[in-house]
Amino acid sequence: MNDAIALLAISQLVCLGAIFYLYTQVQVLKSSSPIRKRPPSARVQRMIAPAELGSPAAARAARAAYGASRPAPAPSAANAATLAARIGESGVDVAALARRMRKSEEEVRLLLRRQGIAG
């Protein structure tokens, strides 16, 4: 048993020595070679400073240009009924579902209500 512990200690020291040697070699390589900057690619254009939107009208115009986010369509009644039946058979554990979804229990209850699953 003592021999095994001694061999383990020696192997650990050898590994630490090897890691220290590699670290010093990497530091030597870093210090000896200067950092070379590559010229920017011809395909990449320099970005100009972002424009400040000063008025609410400009903000509305920008929002309209990028499109307003639309809420997800409500599920059909048949789809909601099928989903509710499947979850009803297995039982809804809101706490476990909230942990899996990384949301609060209240958010999960609200989502279930929106889907027509839980009342």
C-alpha positions in Angstrom: 0.0 0.0 0.0 2.8 2.4 0.9 4.5 1.7 -2.5 1.3 2.6 -4.4 1.0 5.9 -2.5 4.7 6.7 -3.2 4.2 5.9 -6.9 1.1 8.1 -7.0 3.0 10.9 -5.4 5.9 10.6 -7.8 3.6 10.6 -10.8 1.8 13.7 -9.6 5.1 15.5 -9.2 6.2 14.4 -12.7 2.9 15.7 -14.1 3.2 19.0 -12.2 6.8 19.4 -13.5 5.7 18.7 -17.1 2.8 21.3 -16.8 5.2 23.9 -15.4 7.7 23.2 -18.2 5.0 23.6 -20.9 3.8 26.8 -19.3 7.3 28.3 -19.4 7.7 27.3 -23.0 4.5 28.9 -24.0 5.5 32.1 -22.2 8.8 32.1 -24.1 7.0 31.7 -27.4 4.6 34.5 -26.6 7.4 36.9 -25.6 9.6 36.1 -28.6 7.0 36.6 -31.4 5.5 40.0 -31.9 1.8 40.2 -32.5 1.0 40.6 -36.2 -2.1 42.4 -37.2 -3.7 41.2 -40.3 -5.0 43.7 -42.7 -8.8 43.8 -42.8 -10.5 41.8 -45.5 -11.8 43.5 -48.6 -15.2 42.0 -48.0 -15.5 43.5 -44.5 -16.6 47.1 -44.3 -15.8 49.3 -41.4 -18.9 50.1 -39.3 -19.9 53.7 -39.0 -21.0 55.1 -35.6 -24.7 54.3 -34.8 -27.2 57.0 -35.5 -29.0 58.5 -32.6 -32.8 58.7 -32.9 -33.8 61.9 -31.4 -37.5 62.0 -31.9 -40.3 59.5 -31.2 -41.4 59.8 -34.8 -38.0 58.5 -35.9 -38.2 55.6 -33.4 -41.6 54.7 -34.7 -40.4 54.8 -38.3 -37.4 52.6 -37.4 -39.7 50.1 -35.6 -42.1 50.0 -38.6 -39.1 49.5 -41.0 -38.0 46.4 -39.0 -41.5 45.1 -38.6 -43.4 44.8 -35.4 -43.3 41.6 -33.5 -46.5 39.6 -33.8 -47.9 37.4 -31.0 -47.9 33.7 -31.7 -51.2 32.5 -33.1 -53.5 30.8 -30.6 -53.7 27.0 -31.0 -56.8 25.6 -32.5 -59.5 24.1 -30.2 -58.8 20.6 -31.4 -55.1 21.0 -30.8 -55.7 22.5 -27.4 -58.1 19.7 -26.5 -55.6 17.0 -27.6 -52.8 18.7 -25.6 -55.0 19.1 -22.6 -56.0 15.4 -22.7 -52.4 14.3 -23.0 -51.3 16.4 -20.1 -54.4 15.5 -18.1 -53.6 11.8 -18.4 -50.0 12.2 -17.1 -50.8 15.0 -14.6 -49.3 18.4 -14.6 -46.5 19.0 -12.1 -46.2 22.8 -12.4 -43.2 23.0 -10.2 -41.2 20.4 -12.1 -42.3 21.9 -15.4 -41.2 25.4 -14.2 -37.8 24.0 -13.2 -37.3 22.3 -16.6 -38.4 25.5 -18.4 -36.3 27.7 -16.1 -39.3 29.9 -15.5 -41.4 30.8 -12.4 -44.4 28.7 -11.5 -46.7 31.7 -12.2 -45.3 32.0 -15.7 -45.9 28.3 -16.4 -49.4 28.5 -15.1 -50.1 31.5 -17.3 -48.6 29.6 -20.3 -50.8 26.6 -19.5 -53.9 28.8 -19.2 -53.1 30.4 -22.6 -52.8 27.0 -24.2 -56.1 26.0 -22.6 -54.5 23.2 -20.6 -55.0 24.3 -17.0 -57.7 26.4 -15.5 
